[in-house]
Each structure stands twice: as structure tokens, then as C-alpha cells.
Amino acid sequence: MEQNGAKPAFQVNYINPFLESTLKVFKSMLRMDLKVGKPFIKQGVKVNGQVAISTIVMEGGVKGTIRLLLPQKVAERISSILLGFMPKLEDNLVKDIIGEISNIIVGSARKHFDLTVQESFSISVPQVFTGFMSDEQVDTKNKALYIPFSLDEGIFFVEAKLTGK
């Protein structure tokens, strides 16, 4: 529902391509079947400890960020599948692999947007952070949509903070 020309912040036509692409990339490249949990809206999800976070910025007809929030075990497992050995989160290899996986997800989502979305917008190259995340680093002021994905190594989230014109 639109109010005064503003579109809802959590439009599925902008979020679903990232979710579908995440499922597709994990299945085809990593041979991992993800289970999608129930989406929820919250002011910050605490993913304490060592994490890998990939941030994608969208601008234009829609503005905001899509982030992959990956706990250490999940990020290391993804990396080990592609490398053939188990790296540590501190290794630059993990950061590079999470960036590449994120870039493939963005590319796949972008194909969908080119076919279905009429508005012009841009999607950034993913920026990856690895390291320690504490409660103080969680954004508790702005609501976001969180979609949990589970696999044997744990749960990770796709976080969407988008606003439309």
C-alpha cells in the first residue's frame, strides 16, 4: 500500500530476487540445501562473535542495503567447500570467497531486475567485513527485514533495509 507516493520499505519485488539467488547459488555452487525460516521485522539482530558480513548498497528507485550476516562457522564452511581445506575467518581467503559468492548472488538477482523492474537503480559491488561483532555494533534504531537461512553449520541471515520513492 502506498502512502503519499512512498512505497513500503519491504517490497518483495526488490528482496525476493536476492533470496531466490541465495538459494540458487548455495544449491548449485556449494551443493548446500538451505532451509528458509520465517521472515521477521526487527530493530537489529545480534550475531555476536566472529562474523562475515557482506553489504550491498542499492540506489535509485529503491535505496538501502541488503546484507548477508554469516556467523564464523558458516563463513568458514562455505570457504572450505570452494577451497578444499578449512580456512580461518581471519584469513583473507574467507573474505574474498564471501565477496565472490555475494557478487554471484548480486549478478543473479540483477538479471531478474532487468526483466521485471521498470525503475532505474544501481547495485554496488559487495563490501565484506570479517571480524568481531558486538552488541554495540548492532543497529537498534532502524527496522530491517530479516530472513533466516539454516544449514548444518548454523543459521545466517539476509537483512534488508530498503526504502522506495
C-alpha positions as CSV (number, residue, x, y, z in Angstrom):
1,M,0.0,0.0,0.0
2,E,1.4,3.4,-0.9
3,Q,1.1,6.5,1.3
4,N,1.8,9.9,-0.2
5,G,3.7,8.4,-3.1
6,A,6.1,6.5,-0.8
7,K,6.4,2.8,-1.3
8,P,6.6,0.3,1.6
9,A,10.2,-0.3,2.8
10,F,10.0,-4.1,2.4
11,Q,8.9,-4.6,-1.2
12,V,9.1,-8.2,-2.2
13,N,10.0,-7.4,-5.9
14,Y,13.3,-6.0,-4.6
15,I,14.0,-8.5,-1.9
16,N,12.9,-11.8,-3.4
17,P,15.5,-11.8,-6.2
18,F,18.2,-11.8,-3.6
19,L,16.6,-14.6,-1.6
20,E,16.0,-16.7,-4.7
21,S,19.5,-16.1,-5.9
22,T,20.9,-17.0,-2.5
23,L,19.1,-20.4,-2.6
24,K,20.2,-21.0,-6.2
25,V,23.9,-20.2,-5.6
26,F,24.1,-22.2,-2.4
27,K,22.5,-25.2,-4.2
28,S,24.4,-25.1,-7.4
29,M,27.8,-23.9,-6.4
30,L,28.1,-25.1,-2.8
31,R,25.8,-28.2,-3.0
32,M,24.1,-26.9,0.1
33,D,20.3,-27.1,0.7
34,L,19.2,-24.2,2.7
35,K,16.1,-24.1,4.8
36,V,14.4,-20.8,4.8
37,G,12.9,-19.6,8.1
38,K,10.1,-17.3,8.8
39,P,11.0,-13.6,7.9
40,F,10.6,-11.1,10.6
41,I,11.0,-7.3,11.1
42,K,13.2,-6.2,14.0
43,Q,15.5,-3.4,15.1
44,G,18.7,-5.2,14.8
45,V,19.7,-8.9,15.0
46,K,22.5,-9.8,17.3
47,V,25.1,-12.0,15.6
48,N,27.7,-11.8,18.3
49,G,31.2,-13.1,17.9
50,Q,33.2,-13.6,14.8
51,V,31.3,-12.9,11.7
52,A,31.5,-12.2,7.9
53,I,29.1,-9.5,6.7
54,S,28.6,-8.8,3.0
55,T,26.9,-5.4,2.3
56,I,25.3,-4.5,-1.0
57,V,24.1,-0.9,-1.4
58,M,21.1,-0.1,-3.7
59,E,20.4,3.4,-5.0
60,G,17.9,4.9,-7.4
61,G,14.2,3.8,-7.5
62,V,14.9,2.0,-4.2
63,K,17.6,2.9,-1.7
64,G,19.2,0.9,1.1
65,T,21.2,-2.1,1.9
66,I,21.0,-5.9,1.6
67,R,23.4,-7.7,3.9
68,L,24.4,-11.3,4.4
69,L,25.2,-11.9,8.1
70,L,27.2,-15.0,8.4
71,P,28.5,-16.5,11.7
72,Q,32.1,-17.7,11.7
73,K,31.2,-21.4,11.3
74,V,29.0,-20.8,8.3
75,A,31.5,-18.5,6.5
76,E,34.4,-20.9,7.1
77,R,32.3,-23.9,5.8
78,I,31.3,-22.0,2.6
79,S,35.0,-21.2,2.1
80,S,36.2,-24.8,2.8
81,I,33.8,-26.2,0.1
82,L,35.3,-24.0,-2.5
83,L,39.0,-24.2,-1.3
84,G,39.1,-27.8,-0.4
85,F,40.5,-27.0,3.1
86,M,39.2,-25.3,6.2
87,P,40.5,-21.7,6.4
88,K,40.1,-19.4,9.4
89,L,37.8,-16.4,9.4
90,E,40.8,-14.1,9.8
91,D,42.3,-15.4,6.5
92,N,41.8,-13.0,3.6
93,L,40.7,-16.1,1.6
94,V,37.4,-16.2,3.6
95,K,36.8,-12.5,2.9
96,D,37.5,-13.0,-0.8
97,I,35.2,-16.0,-1.1
98,I,32.3,-14.4,0.8
99,G,32.8,-11.4,-1.6
100,E,32.7,-13.6,-4.7
101,I,29.7,-15.6,-3.5
102,S,27.9,-12.3,-2.8
103,N,28.8,-11.0,-6.2
104,I,27.4,-14.0,-7.9
105,I,24.2,-13.6,-5.8
106,V,24.0,-9.9,-6.9
107,G,24.6,-10.8,-10.5
108,S,21.9,-13.4,-10.5
109,A,19.4,-11.0,-8.8
110,R,20.4,-8.3,-11.3
111,K,19.2,-10.5,-14.2
112,H,15.8,-10.7,-12.6
113,F,15.6,-7.0,-12.0
114,D,16.5,-6.3,-15.6
115,L,13.5,-8.3,-16.7
116,T,10.9,-7.2,-14.1
117,V,11.7,-3.8,-12.6
118,Q,10.9,-0.7,-14.6
119,E,12.6,1.8,-12.3
120,S,16.3,2.6,-12.8
121,F,18.6,1.9,-9.9
122,S,22.1,0.7,-9.2
123,I,23.6,-2.1,-7.1
124,S,27.1,-1.8,-5.6
125,V,29.8,-4.4,-5.6
126,P,29.6,-6.2,-2.3
127,Q,31.8,-5.0,0.6
128,V,32.8,-7.6,3.0
129,F,33.7,-7.2,6.7
130,T,35.2,-10.1,8.8
131,G,35.9,-9.8,12.4
132,F,34.3,-9.5,15.8
133,M,30.8,-8.1,16.1
134,S,29.5,-7.0,19.5
135,D,26.1,-5.8,20.8
136,E,27.2,-2.2,20.4
137,Q,27.6,-2.6,16.7
138,V,24.1,-3.8,16.1
139,D,21.8,-1.1,14.6
140,T,18.9,-0.9,17.0
141,K,17.4,2.4,15.7
142,N,16.3,1.3,12.2
143,K,14.0,-1.6,11.5
144,A,15.0,-4.2,8.9
145,L,13.5,-7.3,7.4
146,Y,15.5,-10.5,8.4
147,I,15.2,-13.8,6.6
148,P,16.9,-16.7,8.4
149,F,18.5,-19.5,6.4
150,S,19.6,-22.6,8.2
151,L,22.1,-25.3,7.3
152,D,24.1,-27.9,9.3
153,E,26.7,-25.3,10.4
154,G,24.1,-22.9,11.8
155,I,21.9,-20.0,10.8
156,F,22.7,-17.0,8.8
157,F,20.5,-14.0,7.8
158,V,19.7,-11.9,4.8
159,E,19.0,-8.4,6.2
160,A,17.1,-5.9,4.0
161,K,16.8,-2.2,4.8
162,L,15.2,-0.6,1.8
163,T,13.1,2.4,1.1
164,G,11.3,3.3,-2.1
165,K,10.4,6.6,-3.6
